[in-house]
Amino acid sequence: MLDRIPIRGSTRYTPSAIKPGTSQAHPRDDGILNIGTNVTRVAKVARNGTNALDFPGWNDGDPSDGEVHASKSSVRIPHRKYFNPAGRSRFEVSIYVRPDNSANSPLRDNASPNIAQKGLITDRAQWKISMRKDMSIVCSYRGKVDGASAQRSFDSNQTFLEPKTNYRIACGWKPRALSLTIVKIRHNGSQNVPIFGAAKGYPRPMSGIRNTADVWVGKKPGSTDADSAFAGAIDHLTISRSVA
């Protein structure tokens, strides 16, 4: 049994949804937009949402200096211990996205723009959801295996997202397994369509996925590299973990 973190109404910040209108002046909205962030309200991605946030990322399109303004594409959600899976038997991060067409973008072939993450690959602990240039999805966790630093990743392989299409992505963790689920979201009243769902098991458990980093949505923190910045709409980020 996974419980969503019961945060709304009890704290200033919540990972339950990336809501429009977020700003330092309105801290009860989710997260804090980075200085210089350029995001706009767009049509919802989640069916039960209102409006999503559109992240320009590599697709900024500002021709004034010939550069992509990846620094204008992020939301920061302040750290809370509940955003780590440490000490729990199950953990899941889910998020709704409507991606721009990165397959035909100027991104490098090995680019993997970050959708949401807590920590960096160079940290002792991290979790991350990213999307490769070919529009496949990658789910990653970093912690310890047999006392040594280790990273585990699971991807959607030959299942690719379609541009301007709504999806829910769920990246799950257990000490001995990772899982990835992708569902196409219908807004016309018809049934949502699962397009990918699989798990990968491991003989040795992973632990120690605990850090004090903030959660970043839309791009890798501290980076102005377009290859680290997701372009498209993001809605309803949810962090869930087991009670024990």
C-alpha positions, 0 to 999 in steps of 0.5 A: 500500500502506497500513501501519497504524502499528505501535505496540502494545507499543512505546509507551504509546499507540496509535490502533489501538483505543479500548479499555475501561478507559482511564485515566491509571492504565492508560496502556497502554490507548489515550489518556487520558480527560479529567478528569470523563469519563463513559464506560462499556463497551458491546457491541462495534462492530467484530466483532473487538473486545471492548467499545466505549466509549459517549460520552454527548455531547449525549445525557448525560441528566443532569437535575440542571442541565438541561444536556448535559455535553459535557465528559464525552465525550472521549478524548485520544491524545497527539500523535505525528508518525505521526498526520499524513499529511505527507510521505506519498502516502496516509493514512487514518483509520478508526473504528467507531461506533454512533451515537445518534439525532441526527436527533431530538436537541436539536442545532442544525440545523447541528450536526456533532458530532466523532467524531475529529480532530487539530487544529482548523479554525482551525489551519493543519492538521487532519483530522477525521471528524464526523457531522451532525445528519441523521446523514450523515458528513463527512470533512475535511482542512486544509493548503495548496494552492498555498501558501495555507491550504485545507480540503477536505471530502467527505460522504456526501450523502444516505447517512445512518447509522441509530441503534443500528447498527454502522458502519466509517467510513474517511476517506482522503486523497491529495494530489489526492483525498479518499475516504469509505467507510462499511460496515454491520457485521454481528454475526450472521455474515453479510457486512458491507454497504458503504453508501457509497464514493466519492472526490473528485479535485482538480486541485491537490495539498494538502500541509502536513497536519502539526500537533502537536495531540493526537488527540481522540475523542468531541468537539471539544477544549476545548469544552463545547458539545453540538453538538461532542460525539458521542453513541454507541459508538466502537471501533477507531480506526486511523490508516494511511499509506503508507510514502512 
